């Protein structure tokens, strides 16, 4: 039986998670979806759709979707859903887990890697983060949880963009890109996002074909592996542009008159950087180094991902991790004439970029 794809939905309070979930739960899209909510509160799905006075925290919807609460540990809830599905008591095709407004999605994602029983039943598809354009600057300034949610994302949806000026939206998109260059950003109107943009994004598929991110290995004029300089005036960067410390985007010109919308981004503790090399890695050295780094900095490492050229194999090695959990897999063969470039992106909180980049250099053959 194929694995059940699972999506983690996260985002600030008021960013539109409930609207998106409502659509997922009530629209006639022909998919049977089980939604796991961290808690039923005012923010969450209205009780007119849900009957929450049942002893059992699982509610079947009219269109075949299911909704349930986590009253306890996520793992137990997932195991319960899987058991009911096996016995034919419930029928669903996929799961959406909504985290609370300020939750850290990391432990939720880790559940899918750590627990064998869960890993044999469910496939973590992606983490979606909703960002409220109107309040984002303030939330990102004030709350590390909000910055973490951006760092974890495989896909970012920006809602309420019509409530801010084009300049403010541009500044926000640029800021998000600094924090997480590998998550595509999409400006959405409340709840009006095609389900094809929500599901089956394969953000966690290690052995997916190599456009893990559509532009992951794309080279272009604005692509600075070690972030020397960025002066591109718009937010339409290649996803892979690892923004450096000296970025001349207008949103960085600190203008007190504009207040928080022009917050200087490099104050953000969630940042990303990219390592790239055309030399092959020594597998043993790389494994030792990454193991040591993850041991020390794991809690501050949100997402990291890479396509590696390893000595001793003709295939690409694809690797990724969340916090302390890291995995790798053999990908496709390097094509004839293809430059064997290793490329890694790290997203984390105050990670020591120099130690990481120098350490990785020393793992090359």
C-alpha positions in Angstrom: 0.0 0.0 0.0 1.4 3.4 -0.9 2.3 5.8 1.8 -0.2 8.5 2.9 1.1 11.9 2.0 1.1 14.5 4.8 1.3 18.3 4.7 2.2 20.5 7.7 0.4 23.8 7.6 1.9 26.6 9.7 1.7 30.3 9.8 1.1 33.4 12.0 -2.2 34.1 13.6 -4.6 35.7 11.2 -2.6 34.6 8.1 -5.4 32.6 6.7 -4.7 29.0 7.7 -8.3 28.5 8.8 -9.7 29.9 5.5 -7.4 27.5 3.6 -8.3 24.6 5.8 -12.0 25.3 5.4 -11.7 25.1 1.7 -9.7 21.9 1.9 -12.4 20.4 4.2 -15.5 21.6 2.4 -14.7 21.9 -1.3 -15.7 19.1 -3.7 -12.2 18.3 -4.8 -12.7 14.6 -4.9 -9.9 13.9 -2.4 -10.6 12.5 1.1 -8.4 14.5 3.5 -7.9 14.0 7.2 -7.0 17.2 9.0 -5.3 17.1 12.4 -5.7 20.3 14.4 -3.4 21.1 17.2 -6.4 22.4 19.2 -9.8 23.7 18.5 -9.8 27.4 19.5 -11.4 30.6 18.1 -8.7 30.7 15.4 -9.6 27.3 14.2 -12.3 25.8 12.1 -15.8 27.0 13.2 -18.0 24.7 15.1 -20.7 25.0 12.4 -18.6 22.7 10.3 -17.4 20.6 13.1 -19.2 18.6 15.8 -16.8 18.6 18.6 -18.8 17.2 21.5 -18.1 13.6 20.5 -16.0 11.5 22.8 -13.9 10.5 19.9 -12.0 13.4 18.5 -12.5 12.3 14.9 -15.3 13.9 12.9 -16.3 12.7 9.4 -17.2 15.5 7.0 -20.0 15.5 4.4 -17.5 15.4 1.5 -15.6 12.5 3.0 -12.9 14.5 4.7 -12.1 13.9 8.3 -11.1 16.3 11.1 -9.6 15.4 14.5 -7.8 17.1 17.3 -4.5 16.3 18.9 -5.4 16.1 22.5 -2.1 14.4 23.1 0.9 13.3 21.2 0.8 13.5 17.4 2.3 10.0 17.0 -0.6 8.4 18.8 -3.1 10.3 16.7 -1.4 9.3 13.5 -1.3 5.7 14.6 -5.0 5.8 15.5 -5.9 7.2 12.1 -3.7 4.6 10.3 -5.3 1.7 12.3 -8.8 2.9 11.5 -8.0 3.2 7.9 -6.5 -0.3 7.7 -9.7 -1.7 9.4 -11.8 0.1 6.9 -13.4 2.4 9.5 -12.1 5.6 7.9 -11.3 6.4 4.4 -8.8 9.2 3.5 -6.2 9.9 0.9 -3.9 12.3 2.7 -3.4 14.3 5.9 -3.0 17.9 6.7 -1.6 18.8 10.1 -2.3 22.4 11.3 0.0 23.7 13.9 -0.9 26.5 16.3 0.0 30.0 15.3 3.2 30.0 17.2 4.3 26.4 17.1 7.7 25.2 15.9 7.0 22.8 13.0 10.3 21.1 13.6 9.2 18.4 16.1 6.1 17.7 14.0 8.3 17.1 10.9 10.7 15.0 13.0 7.9 12.6 14.0 7.9 11.4 10.4 11.5 10.5 10.4 12.0 9.1 13.9 9.2 6.7 14.4 9.5 3.6 12.2 5.8 2.8 12.4 4.9 6.3 11.2 7.6 6.3 8.5 6.2 3.0 7.2 2.7 4.5 6.8 3.0 8.2 6.1 5.1 10.3 3.8 5.9 13.9 4.9 5.2 15.9 1.7 5.9 19.5 2.7 5.7 22.3 5.2 3.5 25.2 4.0 3.9 28.6 5.8 1.2 31.3 5.5 2.4 34.9 6.1 0.1 37.8 6.7 1.5 40.7 4.6 -0.2 43.3 6.8 1.3 42.2 10.1 4.4 40.2 8.9 7.0 42.9 9.5 6.0 43.4 13.1 5.6 39.6 13.7 9.0 38.8 12.1 10.6 41.6 14.2 9.0 40.5 17.5 8.7 36.7 17.4 11.4 34.2 16.7 8.6 31.6 16.2 7.4 33.5 13.2 10.9 33.6 11.8 11.4 29.9 12.4 8.2 29.1 10.5 9.6 30.9 7.5 12.9 29.1 7.7 11.1 25.7 7.8 8.9 26.3 4.8 8.9 24.4 1.5 6.3 26.8 0.1 5.4 30.3 1.4 1.9 31.8 0.8 1.5 35.5 1.4 -2.0 36.6 2.3 -3.6 40.1 2.7 -1.1 41.6 0.2 -3.9 43.9 -1.0 -3.7 45.7 2.4 -0.1 46.8 1.9 1.7 49.0 -0.6 3.7 47.4 -3.5 6.9 48.7 -1.9 6.0 47.0 1.5 5.1 43.8 -0.3 8.4 43.9 -2.2 10.4 44.5 1.0 8.6 41.6 2.7 9.3 39.2 -0.1 12.9 40.2 -0.2 13.2 39.7 3.5 11.6 36.3 3.3 14.0 35.4 0.5 16.9 36.2 2.7 15.6 33.9 5.4 14.6 31.1 3.1 15.8 31.1 -0.5 14.6 27.7 -1.3 10.9 28.1 -0.6 8.9 29.6 -3.6 6.7 32.5 -2.5 3.2 33.0 -3.8 0.9 35.9 -3.1 -2.6 34.5 -2.5 -6.0 35.9 -1.9 -7.7 34.5 1.2 -8.3 30.9 0.7 -8.1 31.1 -3.1 -5.1 28.9 -3.8 -5.3 25.9 -6.1 -5.0 22.6 -4.3 -2.3 21.6 -6.8 -0.2 24.3 -5.1 -0.8 22.9 -1.7 -0.4 19.1 -2.1 2.2 16.8 -3.6 5.0 19.4 -3.5 7.5 16.8 -2.5 9.5 19.1 -0.3 10.8 16.1 1.7 11.3 13.5 -1.0 14.9 12.7 -0.9 15.0 10.6 -4.1 12.7 12.9 -6.0 14.0 13.9 -9.4 16.5 16.6 -9.1 14.5 19.7 -9.3 14.0 19.3 -5.6 13.5 23.0 -5.9 12.8 24.2 -9.4 15.8 26.4 -9.5 18.0 24.6 -7.1 21.0 24.2 -9.4 20.2 27.0 -11.8 23.1 29.4 -12.4 22.3 32.9 -13.3 23.7 36.4 -13.1 22.4 37.0 -9.6 23.6 33.8 -8.1 26.4 34.3 -5.5 27.3 31.1 -3.8 28.9 32.8 -0.8 26.7 35.9 -0.8 29.3 38.5 -1.8 26.9 41.1 -3.1 23.3 41.5 -4.1 22.0 44.6 -5.9 19.0 43.1 -7.7 16.2 45.7 -7.3 13.2 43.3 -7.3 12.1 40.3 -5.4 12.1 38.1 -8.5 15.4 36.3 -7.6 16.3 33.0 -8.7 15.3 30.9 -5.7 18.9 29.9 -5.2 20.3 33.4 -4.7 22.0 33.2 -1.3 21.8 36.8 -0.2 24.9 38.2 1.3 25.6 40.7 3.9 26.0 43.6 1.4 22.6 43.7 -0.3 21.6 46.9 -2.0 17.9 46.1 -2.4 15.9 49.2 -1.6 14.2 47.5 1.3 17.5 47.6 3.1 17.9 51.4 3.0 16.7 52.1 6.5 14.1 54.8 6.3 12.7 55.8 9.7 9.7 57.5 7.9 8.5 54.1 6.7 9.0 52.4 10.0 8.8 48.6 10.3 8.2 47.8 6.6 11.8 48.7 6.0 13.3 46.9 8.9 16.9 46.0 8.1 16.8 42.3 7.2 20.2 41.3 8.4 19.1 41.7 11.9 17.0 38.6 11.4 18.5 35.6 13.3 17.0 33.2 10.7 19.3 33.2 7.7 20.3 31.0 4.9 23.6 30.4 3.0 24.7 28.2 0.2 27.9 26.2 -0.2 28.9 25.2 -3.7 31.9 23.3 -5.1 32.9 21.5 -8.2 35.3 19.2 -6.3 34.0 15.8 -5.0 33.4 15.2 -1.3 35.2 12.6 0.6 32.2 10.6 2.0 33.8 9.7 5.4 35.1 13.2 6.1 31.7 14.8 5.1 29.8 12.4 7.3 32.0 13.0 10.3 31.8 16.8 9.8 28.1 17.0 9.3 27.5 14.6 12.2 29.5 16.9 14.5 27.8 20.1 13.2 24.3 18.6 13.7 25.3 17.4 17.2 26.3 20.9 18.2 24.0 23.2 16.2 21.0 20.8 15.5 18.4 22.7 17.5 19.3 25.9 15.5 19.4 24.1 12.1 15.9 24.4 10.7 16.2 23.0 7.2 19.2 22.0 5.1 19.3 20.3 1.8 21.8 19.5 -0.9 22.8 17.7 -4.1 26.3 16.3 -3.6 29.1 15.0 -5.8 30.6 12.2 -3.8 33.8 10.3 -4.6 33.1 6.7 -5.4 29.6 7.0 -7.0 28.5 8.1 -10.4 25.1 9.1 -9.0 24.1 12.3 -7.4 23.7 12.1 -3.6 20.7 14.0 -2.3 20.7 14.9 1.3 18.5 16.9 3.7 17.7 17.4 7.3 15.5 19.0 9.9 17.2 19.9 13.2 19.2 16.9 14.3 17.8 14.4 11.8 19.6 14.0 8.6 19.1 11.6 5.7 20.7 11.0 2.3 19.8 9.0 -0.7 21.3 8.1 -4.1 19.7 10.2 -6.9 20.0 9.9 -10.6 23.2 9.5 -12.6 25.2 12.6 -13.4 24.4 13.2 -17.1 27.2 13.1 -19.7 29.0 16.4 -19.8 27.1 17.7 -16.8 29.3 19.6 -14.4 29.4 17.7 -11.1 28.6 20.5 -8.8 27.9 20.0 -5.1 25.4 22.5 -3.8 24.0 22.8 -0.2 21.7 25.3 1.3 21.5 25.7 5.1 18.7 27.6 6.9 19.1 28.2 10.6 19.2 30.5 13.6 22.5 32.3 14.0 24.5 29.5 12.4 28.3 30.0 12.2 28.5 30.4 8.5 32.3 30.6 8.4 32.8 27.4 10.4 30.4 25.6 8.2 31.8 26.8 4.9 35.4 26.2 5.9 34.6 22.8 7.4 32.8 21.7 4.2 35.8 22.9 2.1 38.0 20.6 4.2 35.8 17.6 3.4 36.5 17.9 -0.3 38.8 15.4 -2.0 
